[in-house]
Amino acid sequence: MTNSERYRIEAKARILKALAHPTRLFIIEKLNLQDYCVCELTELVGADTSTVSKHLSILKHAGLVESRKDGTMVHYSLADECIVKCVACIGEIAHRQLERQVACLTENA
């Protein structure tokens, strides 16, 4: 593997690792609808502020979300809309896997 290939693959892996948590996927889906401040996301997620802030930090470090200050509030938004397509594609794969599992269970019943 060349250095260029390694860098490209590692960059993809960082993004996938950032997405590899249900709360972070939920945040991505919510930010697709509108921008939110940490307090709003905390309420939506149902976790404490420090936990949500940590998830946002991971997403921001991966380049998936960006923030802007508005007085004392920090608002988050998606850094790139194409991540929504990626998450939707993952959802389609998961749905097809479940359909195959159900088909196998009904075959064997």
N, C-alpha and C positions, 0 to 999 in steps of 0.2 A: 504494500500500500504506500503510495506516495504521500509526502507531507500535505499536499493540497487535498488529496482524497481524505486523509485522516482528519484534517481541519473541517472539511465539509461534513463528514459523518459525525464528528463530535459535536458540531453545531446542531445538527438534527437531533442527536441524542439528548442534548441539553433541553431543547424545546419539548421533546416527548417526556422527559423526566419531569419537567414543570407541569405538564398536563396530567401526570400520572397520580392524581388525587381527586376524589369525588368533589371536594369543596372547591378546588381550583377549576374543575370543569364547570361546576355550577356558576361560579363567578364569571367565567368566560361567557356562558350562555346569557347571564343577566346583563353583562356589559354590552352584549350584542343589541339589546333592546334600548339601552340608554346609559348615560354616564351616572355613576353613583359615588357618593362620598363613603368613607370608611364606616361611618355610623349607620348609614342605610344598608350597606352590605352586611354589617354585623347583625342587624335585625333580620335580614333575609336569610342569612346562613344559620342563625341561631347559635352563634358561638361568641366568645368574648372578643373584645376589640384587638387584643394582642395576637390572638390566633389568626384572625382575619387579616391583620396587618402583615403577619409573617407570610401568609399565602399570597398576598398582593406583592410582597417583596420578591418572592420567588418568581411570580409571573412577570414582574417588571424586569428582573435580572435576565430573564429569558427573552426579553424583548416583545412580550405578548401584550402587555398593558403599559400605558403611560399615565402620568399624573400631572395635575396642575393645581396650584394653590389658589384659593379664592378666600382671602382673609385668613382665618384660622382653619378653614376647611380644606381638605385635600380631596379632589375629585379624580376618579379613575375612569379611563376609557380604553377601548381596544386600540392597540398600536397599529394593527393591520387587520382589516376585515377578512382577509383570506383564512385566518385561523378558524373562523366560523364554519367555513366549508370543510376544513379538516376535521373538526369536531363532529359535524354532521355525518361525514363519511365514516368515522369511527362508530357512530350510532347505528348507521346502516349495517355495518359489519356485525355489530353486536346483535342487532335484530335478526339478521340471517342466521347467526349461530344459534340463537334461541329457537328459531323456527326449525332448524335441523334437529336440535335436541328434543323438541316436542314431537317431531315426526318419528324419531327413533323410539321414544317412549310409547307412542300410540301403536307403532308397528309391533312392539314386543308385548303389548298388553293382551 
